[in-house]
Amino acid sequence: MTLEKKIKRLLEKNIRNNVFPCVNVGISYEKNEKKKHHIISAERKIGQINKELVDGNLFFDLASLTKPFATALSLLALINSGKLSIKSRLKDFFNDNIPSDKRNISVEQLLSHTSGFPDHRPYYKKLVEVNHAQRPKVLLELLMAEPLLAEPGRAVLYSDLGYMLLGLVIEKVSGLKLDRYFSKMIMEPIGLDQNIFFKPIGSKKNQTGRFAPVEYCPWRGRILRGEVSDDNCWALGGVAGHAGLYGDVKGVLKLSELIMDIWQGQGCHPHINPRDFAAFLDRKSGIKGDTWALGFDRPNPAGGASCGKYLSTASVGHLGFTGTSFWLDPERKLVIVILSNRVHPSRTNKRIKKFRPAFHDQVVEWLEMELKES
């Protein structure tokens, strides 16, 4: 049985076990010094989406994959243009009324989740009460008023809030909305702007039928499809530094491969300096238990990582709340992308926590068998 058929059967088994209603997987690796790709789709019928799933053309809400793909890469482009550095501080961007505890928080601390900001706050409840045009200003006020949970640089606290702030930094420095800057500077030069993009609320870009449905939102009163799941991002118009990105499996796999190639000195992007990029991925803080690079996560040496037990400790990746993930192993030259909508119809479904490590382990075992036989 081919690797593709084995993976297809495994995915179908997990659909039957209600891990997710549909999933697209992309895998890239080298065999006999040639790069091989596999795109595998599996689904349970949801409306009319089956036909779209067959060739991997369905768009998924990428959730927190926005952090490495949109926010980190956009910051690298701004660094390359000399407009900021990872040592730049909040006082360099927002001079007015910044509390003393936040003035010296750096871009690096925000990227590495060491800024001291908490993980989440339901800002959307306040944001929806003000005019859309005023919401970025109100968001900044809310962030500046938010008590820090740790002194900056002293502890690792995964934080959506830190990346919401980075989104505002990108817009302040670039003079463009985050979605436009990301598309213009990162995606368009590599021809992936139709595969990975923000979808502002009300946008007609890519009709709703090509989007995997996500959860039922009680306060919006509907199943969400082509409408960002994250509440804070939705209140910000569908564009934010922590969430809002959509992508198909082919685009996410190609972008992940490019990231790997740039990291290994075998690829290039016109707006990203390879040395800056390597510094992002190789970053280590010295803080006990810290697995974070800049914008990207790494496997936990203590075990329990979502990428399983086989990927090297040099690997980088990220998870998305909606059921998405990518992992890159530079030692194996292996990329594994999982795009699913495990939150459909409810975010209470958490079976993916067991699926992810088991899936990565199984793929690596099958790959090693295939490579031995070649």
Residue, then its C-alpha position, 0 to 999 in steps of 0.5 A: m500500500t502506498l504512503e498516500k493510501k495509508i495516510k488516507r485510511l488513517l484520516e478516514k478512521n479519525i473522521r469516523n472517531n469524530v476527531f474532525p469532520c474534514v481534514n486536508v494534510g500536506i507532506s513534503y520530504e526528500k526521496n532519492e535527492k528529489k522532493k516529494h509531495h503528498i496532498i491527502s483529503a478526507e471528509r464527512k459530508i457537510g453540505q456540498i463541500n465534498k467535491e471541493l475537498v478532493d483536490g485540497n482546494l478548501f480554505f480553512d480558518l488557520a487561527s493562530l497560524t496567523k502568528p508565524f505566517a502573517t505577523a512574524l513574516s511581516l515583521l521580518a520584512l519591516i526589519n529588512s527595510g530598516k523600519l524596526s528591529i527586534k529590540s525596538r520597544l513599545k515607546d518607539f511606536f506609541n509615545d502617548n500614554i504608555p504605562s511605565d510597565k509597558r514602555n520597554i516591552s520589546v518586539e522580541q518579547l512580544l514575539s516570544h511570549t515573554s512580554g508578561f501579557p495574559d493569554h486572552r481577554p474577551y475584548y470583543k465585548k467592548l469593541v463591538e460597542v464602538n464604531h469600526a473605525q475606532r476599534p484599533k484605538v480602543l484596542l490599544e487603550l485596552l491593551m495598555a490598561e491590561p495588568l501584566l502577569a509577569e515582568p517582561g522578559r522573565a517568564v513565558l506566557y502564551s499570549d494572543l494579546g501580545y500578537m494583537l499588539l504586534g498587529l498594531v505595530i505593523e500597521k503603525v510602522s508600515g502605514l498599511k492595514l495588516d492584511r494589505y501589508f502581508s499580501k503585498m510584501i509577503m504573499e504576492p512576491i511568491g505567488l501565494d496571495q490567492n492561497i493564504f490571505f486575510k478575509p476582512i468582514g464583508s469581503k467578497k474574496n473567495q466565495t463562502g462555499r469554498f470555506a470549511p465550516v467552523e463552530y456555532c457561535p452563540w453570540r453571533g447566532r450561527i454556524l461560521r463559514g468564511e467568517v473568522s472563528d476568533d471573537n476578538c479578531w471578528a470584532l476587529g474586522g477579521v484582521a488581527g495579529h493573532a488570528g484571521l488568516y485563511g489558507d488551503v493546504k497547497g498554499v500552506l505546504k508551499l509556504s512551509e517549504l519556503i520557510m524551510d528552504i530559507w532557513q537552510g540557505q536554499g531559498c529566498h524571499p525578496h523582503i526577508n533577510p535569511r540571517d534575520f530569519a535564522a535568528f528568529l528560528d534559532r532564538k533561545s531565551g534561557i528561561k526554564g521551560d521556554t520552547w519558543a523561537l520568535g513567532f514559531d514554537r519548538p518541541n518540548p524536550a520533556g515530551g508531550a509535543s503535538c509533533g510527536k516523539y520523532l521530530s528533531t528538537a531543531s524542528v519549528g511549527h505552530l498550532g491553530f485553535t480551529g484544528t490546524s498545524f504545521w511542523l518543519d524538521p530541518e534534520r529530516k527535511l520533512v514538512i507536515v501540515i494538518l488543516s482541519n475544522r475540529v471545532h465544527p460544530s463545537r469547540t468542545n471537541k478536543r480529540i485532536k490533542k491525542f490525534r496530532p502526536a500519534f499522527h506525526d509519529q505514524v507518518v514518520e514511521w511509514l516514511e522511514m520504512e518507505l525510504k529504507e525500501s527505496 
